Amino acid sequence: MKRNYLNPPRIIMFLFMAVLLAAASAIDMSMTGIMNDALIKWAMNGVIVLSLIPMINVGAGRNFGMSIGLSAGLVGMIFSVNARYTSWAGFFYSVFLGMAVALLLGYLYAKILNHLKLNEEIVGTFAGYSFIPVMNLFYTFAPVTNRQMLYPIGGQGLRPKVNLEPYFGQVLDRLWQVRIGELVIPAGLLLSFFGTGFLLWLFSKTRAGMIFSAIAENERFVRLAGINVNGYRTAAIIMSTVIAAAGVVVYSQSYGILHLYDGPFMMSFPAVSAIVIGGASPRKATVANALIGTFLYQTTYLLSIPVANALLIPEMAEIMRTIITSGIILYAFIFERKDMRNEAH
């Protein structure tokens, strides 16, 4: 079925972003600076949003338990920084170790979701929230010797935030930067985002990718065809968990800070919101949905606070931004549900 990328939620979000851009121009904000920040925000959050695609396409729901995969990526970065690896060695060590941990956690997560089908999003939400305190215990007793990562008093327990600048902070952002006047295009960071999306698109054209979609459409029919449905669901959930682990490394190196403890707590909601705004349904998501949705959500988020600070009472800025963006996201969910009912009829 052909997806409509210009349905009302996307149009409203585009219009809202256009209004914010006009307001930003009126108050003499630097358009070049906005573009620089928008490109970085788009790419640094993009891989995390892409991680939702395998689970959605296999019918396992939107991954509200994403913090499990994100925590795996954090573990990779903890041991990379503890070993004092720098530059690309630190980045790739973090990615590969995080992905290895995510393989194990993703398998266990898949076992839980396969036993509780049709409730994956609720179960995922509770699983993700429950996993955060478990990881907080790990951060408290982790076998780390790098003093820059530990609390200065007592020397026990990891700090909530660890500076990545001396290690591999912004290694992707600085790779192959293209300068056009004051505009700086982070080509390396964008290529990592687009490359991940391209690999997911290629996978969707393989036999396994098509089986994922078939399971989401009609699981009973696929099972009658002799295909191991739970096996493919497990593979999709592991894929989403592994990509999320890699995604948080990309995010953290751009941010320049390793954010532990409750850092992953609320990261799943913006990612799910972005892909829904981009046009994804509960059982079908494409790379284009992730690209469009991430750009709209992150650019709107980027613009709304400084514009609201300039035009409104500063204390009202965050409140207004939350009301407007959350309202648009809620409308996207309502429109999606209405669209599904129309298709059923």
Residue, then its C-alpha position, 0 to 999 in steps of 0.5 A: m500500500k502506498r503511504n501518504y507523506l502529506n497527510p494532516p499531521r505532517i502538513i501541520m508540523f511543516l506549517f508550525m515549523a515554517v511559522l517558527l522559522a519566520a518568527a526566528s528570522a523576525i527576531d534576527m536569529s542566525m539562519t545559518g546557525i539554525m541550519n547547522d544545529a538542525l543538521i546535527k540534531w537530525a543526524m545524531n537522533g536519527v539512528i535511534v529513530l531508525s532502530l524502531i523500524p524492525m520491531i514495527n515492521v514485524g508487528a511487535g509494536r513501537n519499541f517503548g522498551m528502547s532503554i534496554g538497547l540504549s543501556a547496552g550502548l552506555v555499557g559499551m561507552i563506559f568500558s571504552v572510556n574506562a580503558r581510555y580509548t580515544s578517537w576512532a578506537g574509542f568510538f568503534y570499541s563503544v559501538f561493537l561492545g554495546m552491540a554485543v551486550a545488546l545481542l544478549l539483552g535483545y534476546l531476553y527482551a524478545k523472549i518476554l515479548n513473544h510470551l506476551k503478544l498483543n501487549e508488546e507496547i505496554v510490556g515494553t514500556f514497563a520492561g524499559y522503565s524497570f530496567i533503568p533501576v537495574m542499570n543504576l545498581f550497575y553504575t553504582f558498583a561497576p568495576v571502573t578505575n578511571r577517576q574521571m568517571l567516578y564520584p570524587i568523594g569515596g571513589q565509588g559509583l559512576r558520575p551521572k555525566v561523563n565528559l567524552e571530549p578527551y576520548f571520542g567526543q564529536v569524532l563523527d561530527r568533525l569527519w568530512q565537514v563541508r563548509i559553505g560560507e558559515l554553513v558547516i555540513p557534518a558529512g560524516l555524521l550524516l553519512s552514518f545516519f543515511g548509511t544505516g537507513f540505506l542498510l535497513w532499506l536493503f534489508s526490507k527488500t530481502r526475504a527476511g524483510m518481506i517475512f517481517s512485513a508478512i508477519a505484521e499483516n497476517e501472522r496466522f497465514v505466515r505460521l500456516a506457511g511453515i515459517n517460524v514466526n517467533g524466530y523472526r520476531t526474535a530477530a527483529i527485536i534483537m535488530s532493534t535493540v542492537i541498532a538502538a545501542a549503536g544509535v546512543v553511541v552516535y548520539s552521545q559522541s555528538y552531545g559530548i557527554l555520556h549521560l548515565y542513570d536516568g539518561p535513557f529514561m525518556m528517550s523512547f518517547p521522542a523517538v516514537s513521536a518522530i516516527v509517528i509524525g513521519g507517517a509510520s503506522p503501528r505495523k508499517a514503518t519505512v526509512a522515509n518515515a524516520l527521515i521526515g519525522t526526525f527532521l520535523y520533530q527535532t527542528t521544531y524542538l530546536l526552534s521553539i524554545p529560543v523563539a518562545n523565549a523571545l516572544l513570550i515570558p521566558e517561564m512560559a516558553e517550555i510550557m508552550r513548546t510542550i503543549i504545542t508539540s505534544g498536541i501535534i503528536l497526539y493528533a498524529f496518533i488520532f489521525e493514524r487510528k482513524d486512517m486504520r479504521n478507514e482502511a479496515h472498511 
